[in-house]
Amino acid sequence: MKPFLIAGLSSFFFLLASLSSISALPRYGNHPDPLRFIIGEQNLGPWKNAISQDALAPGPATDNAPQSTLVLAANRTNRVDILRGFRRYRGGWDIANRHYWASVGFTGAPGFILAILWFFAFGLSLVVHHCCGWRINIKGKGSPSSQRICLILLISFTCAAATGCILLSVGQDEFHGEVLRTLNYVVNQSDYTVDILRNVTGYLSLAKTISVAQVFLPSDVMDDIDKLNVDLNTAADTLTEKTSENSVKIKKVFNAVRSALITVAAVMLLLALIGLILSILGHKHAIHIFVISGWLLVVITFVLCGVFVILNNTVSDTCMAMEEWVEYPHAETALSNILPCVDQRTTNQTLVQSKKIINQIVNVVNEFIYTYANTYPSQESSYYYNQSGPLMPPLCYPYDSQLQDRQCGPQEVSVANASAVWQNYTCIVSASGVCTTVGRVTPNIYSQLVAAVDESYALEHYTPPLLSLQDCNFVRDTFKMITTSYCPPLGHYLKIVNAGLVMISVGVLLCLVLWILYANRPQREEVFVNLSLPIEGRSFKNCFNGKINHGVPISNPPSGV
């Protein structure tokens, strides 16, 4: 039973683990998990000053009130808890609660109880049949009609078992395909997250070389950006490794489950058909082997019914928990420990600080342009490299003093096209580093400016996606997609698998009884022998009497004597 439960639940736990690793960002100080360092107060120097305890508080609606606790899938999980004396479990969906597993596991009890009852009841019947000589035969006056009815029922139950095998084969194939599609979606989402991290780290790698002539970013900002770059690389590597490792394990388990279900369907189908043929042909001894095999296989199918009922309820509980969490992502729930989301105020403060850093980088660039590039220093100056030609346009501040979006002036260049525009102001330098053609910047200085612009671009365009990971918007969108597009097919195909297992169990169970009953019917040869024995006995007696009377015919006594 364990492999089937692992197969059904591992995909959802893999989903939760993957998404928690990209959303569990630091809120309460250092944490050993590198995935919790994507954006945090210890990573981006000036950011950490603004993300204070005030920022970590809940939103205005809940500033003065305790955070409400939301019980996920409360109605669905209101079941009997065998660990509490069969009282009702009311804790909702919570994979960390053993009482939840006890309650959901109890939903498969009917299948397990039927398996136990069938194992002992039919096993006892077989013992009585073989040891005590107890037999069931179709005899008596209504034998021909009884045989026909028995044969019709036997064929009907065999067809039911065959239909169950077909349903099981189709259902497991569709279920397997849907699980793989769900798994691929989760892997794609993980890959998307890794791509975001890789893009950011690519731009942050350039930030380490930001040095426009003698104008630098503040040293603490540079150090913290360098640390963030290392943490992002570690997070991306870890997420990639865990995603690949877990997806391979899940595929192996589901492939094993698929093989097991296909084997059960094929064996039960062959058992039903061969058992039907042997019972019709009356092979009593051979049919006993199939009866014993069918007896044990029915036990297995009943157990599988119980396991897939548990799996179906667990999947349904998880889907409903995801759906309810999507509506209240910041409520205190069982998912809060798995997916700790930073509240909206915190993410807003992070976004504000990212805008401030962008403006600081623009300050560095424009300070160099105004102080060095667009001036005419003397040849004795340390900043002289023969600047000449049209004045170089400054970089546009994307945000004003209030950190609101602003339009670029006519003489400014935006972050998006600054690299292309400034390339026109690049000169060709001699071996000594002095411009030999018209230009305002040397190729070396131009590369430093581009690095600064790329850093601004990275923060401007990739901070919002990172924030969507931090505040669980990304996770919420992923859960919403899973609950709307993947959960309904999974539940539907699980029901088909359960229906197939039930039909196989009941069909083969009834076939076993009819196999014994129909295989033990009187054969034509047996009927002929039973009818001929009295005739032969009487003829032998007449012949014996004739010899005693020396050939005198034996006449019937006169009537009335």
C-alpha positions, 0 to 999 in steps of 0.5 A: 500500500505504501508505494501507491500512497507515496505515488499519489501524494509525492507530486503534491508535496513536491509542488509544496516543497518547490514553491516553498523554497522560492517563497520562503524568504527571510523575515526573522533574521538569518536562516541556514536555507540558502533559498531563504536569502533571495531577498532579505534584510541582510542582503541589500544594504540600504534595503535592510534599513527600510524593511523594519519591524514596522514593515513586517507587521500585517497590513492596516486592516489587521494592525491592531487585531490578531491574525485570523486562523483559517481552517483549510478544507474544513468541511471535506476533512470533517471525518472520523479520527480513530486516534481520538476514539472515533471522534470527529476530526475538525483540524482541516487540511494539515499534512503535519498533523497525524490526526489528519492522516488518521482521519483520511486513512480511515476513509479507506477502511471499507476496502481493507475490511472487505479484504480481511472479511473476504480473505477469511470467509472464502478461505474458510469455505475452501478449507471446508470444501476440500477437507470436509468434502462439502460440495455444491452441485446443480441437481434435481428436476430443475437442473437444465434451467438452473445450469442455464441461469448459472451460465448466464450469471457467470458470463455476466459477471465475467463481462463485468470483471472484464469491463472493470479491467478496461476501466482500470487500464484506461483510468490508470493511463489517463491518471498517469498522463495527468500526473505527469502533466501536473508534474511538468507544469510544476517543473516548468514553474520551477524552471521559470523561477530559476530563469528569473534568478539566473537573469538577476544574477547575470546582471548583478555579476556586472554590478561587481565591476561598476566603476565609472572612472573614479565614481563608485557606488557606496561600498556597503551597497557593493558588498551587499549586492555581491552577497546577494549575487552569491545567495541567488546563485546558490538558491538557483542551483539548489532549486534546480537540483531539488527539482530535478531530483524530486521529479525523477523520483516521482516519475519512477514511483508513478511508473511503478504504480502504472506497471502494477495497475496494468499487471493487475488489470491484465492478470484479472482479465486472463483469470476471469476469461480462463476461469470461465472457459474451464468452468464451462468445460468442467475441469474441476481440478484445474479450476481449483487453482484459478479459484485460489489465485482469484481469492488472493487477487480479490484481496489485493484489489480490495486493498487497492480500492481502499488505497485509492479511496485514500489517495482520492480524498487526499488529492481532493483535500489538497486541491480544496486547501489550495483553492481556499488558500488562494483566496486568503494567502496571508491568513494563518493556515496549515500552509503558512509554515510551508509557504511563509509569505511576506505581507504586502507592506513588506513587499512595498517597502522592498520595491521602494528601496529598489527604486532608491538604489536605481536612482543612486546608480543614475546619480553615479552615472550622471555625476561622471557625465557632468563632471568628466565626460562633458568637460574639457579638462587640461592635459595635466588633469588625471581625468583628461583623455581628449574629450571632444565632440557633442555633449553626452546626454545624461541618464534619465531618472526613472523615478522622481523624488517621491519615487513615482514614475517620471517621463524622461526629458528630451535631452535624457536617455532612458535605461532601455536605450542608453547603451545604444545611444552612448555608443555613438559618443565612444572614441577610439583610443591610442595605446596610452588610453587617449582618444584619437577620434571624436568622443566623450568616453573611452571604450573602457569607460563606456563598458563601465557605464553599460554595467551600471545601466544594466544593473539599473535595468535588472533592478527595474525589471526583475525586482517585481518578479522576485517580489512576486515570489516573496509575497506568494503572488507567484505561488498563488497563481500557480495554485490557481492554475493547478486547482482549475486545470489539473485537479478536476482531471486528476479527481475524475481519473482517480474515480475511474480507477476506483470504479474499475477496481470495484468492478474487478473485485465484485465481478471476480468474487462472484465468478469464483462462487459460480466457477465452483458451482458450475464446474461441479454440475453433472456432465452428460457422461455422468448422466448417461452412466447414472441412467444405464446402471439400473438397466444393466443391473436388471439385464444381468439379473434376468440373465442369471435367473434364465440360467437357473431355469434351464432356458425356461422362459420366465413368465410374468405372474398372472395379475391378481395373484 
